[in-house]
Amino acid sequence: MLTALLLGTLGSLHCVGMCGPIVLALPQNKTNTVVQFLFSRLTYNSGRLVSYAILGVIFGSIGHLISLAGFQSLLSITLGVVVIATLFLPLDPLLNFVNQSSLWKKTIGALFRKKSYSALWAIGFLNGYLPCGLVYTALAGAAASGSALYGAGFMAVFGLGTIPALMIVAFLGKRLSWQGRKWIRKALPVAAFVLGVLLILRGLSLGIPYVSPDLQMHQTEQGLFIPHCQ
C-alpha cells in the first residue's frame, strides 16, 4: 500500500497538468463558503476514488485468477514490462478521441451545467475512467496484488495520494503557476519505470524480502499452491 500512496502522491504532479483544468472548471455557486467549497471538491474526488476502487476490484480479480493458475510470477513480470513499455506509447490521441466523443460531451456537459453535489460526484466518477498512463500504471500494481480486495485498496490509496495536489489547485485557481509542468513530465516516467522494475523483480522470485519474495512459498502459505499428484 505504501507503493500505491507514493505513486499517487508523486503522480499527483502529473494529475495537476492533466486534471487541473477539470478541477478549475467544476461548477460552483458564487455564494459558497470555504467549507462548502471544500466539501464540493472532496465530493468530486470521492467519485474518482470509487471508480478507481472498482477498477482495482476488476484487475485484482484478474490477478487472483492468474495466481490460482500458477502464473503469478509471469503476470508480475509481464505487467512490469507493460508499465515500462507504456512510457514510450503516447496516450494523448486516445484521450483526445474520448474528449471528442459526442456521448461524452453530452454527458459531461449536462453535469457541468448542474451545481449539485451529485453532479460533482458523477463528474469525478467519470473522470476516473479517462485514459491516463498514471492510472494504468497503478492498475498494474492492483493486478499484481492477486486479490480483488487488495486491488481495490491499492487503487483507493493511490487515489488518496492524488487528492492533496488537486485540492491545492482548486484553492489557488488561476493563481497557480504551471512553470514546473516540464519538470513534472520528466519526473513521472521515472516513478513508472521504478514500479515496472519492482514488478519484474517481484516476478523473478529471488527470495529478497519485500522486493522479490518467493511467490511459490507465499502461495503455499495462502493455500493457493496445490502440488501435483504423483
Secondary structure, 3 states (H helix, E strand, C coil): CHHHHHHHHHHHHHHHHHHHHHHHHCCCCCCCCHHHHHHHHHHHHHHHHHHHHHHHHHHHHHHHHHHHCCCHHHHHHHHHHHHHHHCCCCCHHHHHHHHCCHHHHHHHHHHHHCCCHHHHHHHHHHHCCCCCHHHHHHHHHHHHCCCHHHHHHHHHHHHHHHHHHHHHHHHHHHHCCCCCHHHHHHHHHHHHHHHHHHHHHHHHCCCECCCECCHHHHHHHCCCCCCCCC
